[in-house]
Amino acid sequence: MLNPNLEQIQLSKEEYERYSRHLILPQVGLNGQKRLKAASVLCIGSGGLGSPLLLYLAAAGIGRIGLVDFDVVDVSNLQRQIIHGVSWVGKSKVQSAKNRIHEINPNCQVDIYETRLTSENALDILKPYDVIVDGTDNFPTRYLVNDACVLLNKPNVYGSIFGFEGQATVFNYQDGPNYRDLYPEPPPPGMVPSCAEGGVLGILPGIIGVIQATETVKIILNIGTTLSGRLLLYNALEMKFRELKLRRNPVRPVIEKLIDYEYFCGVTQAKVEEEKRKMEIPEMTVQELKQLIDSGAKDFVLIDVRDPHEYEIAKIPGAVLVPLPDIERGEGVEKVKQLLNGHRLIAHCKSGRRSAKALEILKGAGIEGINLKGGITAWSREIDSSVPEY
């Protein structure tokens, strides 16, 4: 309801007090606060980006907020997902977020969709809301959200983060560009690591999420200049903002329906290839490795292909560090050859994916090896809990 009948919207005495700092802003005022109360916003994801933007949208007086997330709160989330707390670990993220929103503003209606957003349900979920905010962290869902917003003519407030850098813009607003104008084609699977693989500064999503919340409020109030047509880039290490112009691609394909986005982004094919590689490279469980170590066997070499800073965090006893980038450059291959000296090779990483890739490269160089299933994460969970899990 971006153009509500303001005469039908009333504020309570408590709301006049609650929103007093808004009411005295001429750009907001009484009518603006009524517009916020009449508005509905759907947030896709209640994680790093969703946490700050949900907190501020609730505090600002958005009348109806929808949450889409199927995940549960994990201890590793608490470094950046500030809407969640320790007492909610292992429990539903949307329930946790709803509880926190009502602590901030009990006047806010909160709709929860504890499900994965798919091509089958996206249009039905997005349709009732005025503004859609994309707080997701994967390419298939970003394309899905974008295309659904285009089909429904909804503004899409976008943000993304990685490492120490973030970006934000507004898509599909007032005939502006959409996500496909920025990324006509998705990158190959695995080229852009996730935050779980590459890490993220915990404060970073706070910056980008607050920018998304600001743009959402501006769209509802129809004030200021939005980021539509502009991509805002933020570098936390340099504490610098840059801006790139975004334009509509006049020859971009017309979006007529929702498609299979995992297939479009190559995820389906990548999963098939990964399963194929797993079948070609033998695996060993952490229990089998533990038995081998306990037996005192000396006929094997265990290499750790993680990065040096990960090796400092946690290590399996006896593992020798040979980072995957070194193996990819070739120098690591020579080091492995020297280490083996006729012994058999076992490789591990954090979860098993990078070590499988390393063994594939080594196999091309004539070196056969065994991959540790589940990596050091499985070792920590199933063998030695004193080894930190990160």
Secondary structure, 3 states (H helix, E strand, C coil): CCCCCHHHCCCCHHHHHHCHHHHCCCCCHHHHHHHHHHCEEEEECCCCCHHHHHHHHHHHCCCEEEEECCCEECHHHHHCCCCCCHHHECCEHHHHHHHHHHHHCCCCEEEEECCCCCCCCHHHHHCCCCEEEECCCCHHHHHHHHHHHHHHCCCEEEEEEEECEEEEEEECCCCCCCHHHHCCCCCCCCCCCCHHHHCECCCHHHHHHHHHHHHHHHHHHCCCCCCCCEEEEEECCCCEEEEEECCCCCCCCCCCCCCCHHHHCCHHHHHHHHHHHHHHCCEECHHHHHHHHHCCCCCEEEEECCCHHHHHHCCCCCCEECCHHHHHHCHHHHHHHHHHCCCEEEEECCCCHHHHHHHHHHHHCCCCCEEECCHHHHHHHHCCCCCCCC
